[in-house]
Amino acid sequence: MSKNIPITISGFKKLKNELNNLKNVKRQKIINNIKMARAHGDLKENAEYHAAREEQSFCEGRIKEIENKLSNINVIDIKKIPNKNKVVFGVTVTIMNVSSKKYFTYKIVGEDESNFKNNLISIFSPISRGLIGKYVGQISTIKTPNGNIKYKIINVDHL
């Protein structure tokens, strides 16, 4: 399978840390909870046992999901890409709403890393798709539920 899921270095580290925590901390805690619940007797009516088994199932599912993602990612170090004032994956871009003159700064990241409250937008978001490939000074029209909005690209940083 090809490595086609883009991710930043910080996103890669977060996924690796989550996987490490799930495998080495949470998994062991769940195993201990199952052992303790089994000690309480009848498993058919043992809510603690069933809750621990359900938690185990979610944990193992998340481990498989992260391992699959890690096998298909393309880690992009934006600092190694020359800054040509072009919007590409991993950059921090400052844009201005042409009508309201309001400024916004976003970092374009992988899907798992996105967090709009922290100004981290997914490469697959409408804003990112409208900005990718454009240069500082260009205007991009972004389709939103409230209609088309024009943004001017003010700055592109490789942070």
N, C-alpha and C positions, 0 to 999 in steps of 0.2 A: 504494500500500500504506500502511496506517495505521501510525503510530509507536506500537507497542504493547509493546515490550520495555523494561521499566524498568531504569534504571542510575543509579548515583550519579555525582556529578561526578568523584570520584577514579577510578571505574571507566571513565568516558568518557575521561579523560586517559590512563589506562593503555592502552586500546585504540588511541587515536590515536598514542601513542608507539610501540606495537608495530608498527602499520601503517607509520609513518614509517621505523622501523628496517628492516623487511622490504623496503620499496621502495627506500630510499636507501643502505642499508649491505649487508644480506645478499644482495639481488638482484645487486648489483655484484660482490660476492665470489664468488658462484656463477658468474657469467658469466666472471670471470677464471679460475676453476678449470676450467671447460669449455674455455676457450682453451688453457690449459696442458696439459690432458689430450689435446686434439686434436693438439697438437704432438708427442706421443709416438708417433704413427703409427696403425696399424690399430685402428679403433674397435670392431670386432667383439669383440676380446678385451681391450679396454682397461677394466679395472675402475674406474680413477679417473674415466674419462669417464662410465661408467654410473652410478657413485655420485653424481657431480655433477649429472647429468640427473635422477636420482631426487630429489635434494635440491631441485633447481629446481622439480620438480613439486609437492613438498610446500609449498614457499615460495609458489608462485603460488596453490595451493589455499587456503592460510591467508590470503593477501591478499584473495582473493575472498570468503572467509568473513567476514573483518572488515569489508570494505566493505559487504557485505549487512547485517550487524548494525548498522553505523553508520547505514545508511539507514532502519532500522526501530526506532531506539531513542527512548526518551523520557527525557531527562536530568532527574533530579529533584534539586533543591537543597533538602534537608531544612531548612536554616536559614531558608528563606523561607516555610515552612509553620508557622503558629502552633502552639505546643505546648499541646495540650488534654489531655495525659496519656493520649493514645490511641495504640495501637500501629499504625503505618502504615509503608509502605515507607521505608527510609532511617534509621529511628530506631535508637538504641541502647537496648536494653531489658534491664533487670535483673529476673530471675525467681527464685523460690524453689521448690524441690521441696517440696511440702507434707509428704510423708512423711519425707524425710531432713533437711529444713531446710537443704539445701545451696543456695548462691546461684550463679547463672550470669549472665553478661552477654554479650549477642550484639548485633551490628549486622545488621539485615536489609538485604540487598543483592541486586543482580541475579545471575542464574545464573552469568555469566562471572566475577564478582567473588568468589564464595563460596570460603571457605577455613576449614574448621571449626577447624583448629589455631590460626588467628588470630581465632577467634570471629566470623567473618563467615559468616552463614548465608543461603542462597538464599531468596528470596521464595517459592519453590515447595517448600521443605522442609516436612516435617510440623510441625515446631515453629513455623515462621513462619505457616503456614496456620492453626494453632490459636490463635495470638496476635493476628493481624491483626484490627483492629476492636474489640479489648478495651481496657479502661481500667485504670489503676493501681488496685489493690485487688481486681480481679476474679480469679477462678480459672478456668483453662482446663485441660481434660483433653486430653492429647495421646496419640494411639495410637502405641505403639512395638512392636517385635517382642517385647519382654518384658512387654507388657500396657499398660494405660492408666496414665499418670502425670499427676498433678495439679500444676500450677504456678500460683503466685500471682504476679501482676505487681506488682513492687515499685516500679520507677521507669522512666520513659520520658524519654530525652534526645534533643534535636535537635542533635547534634554535627556 
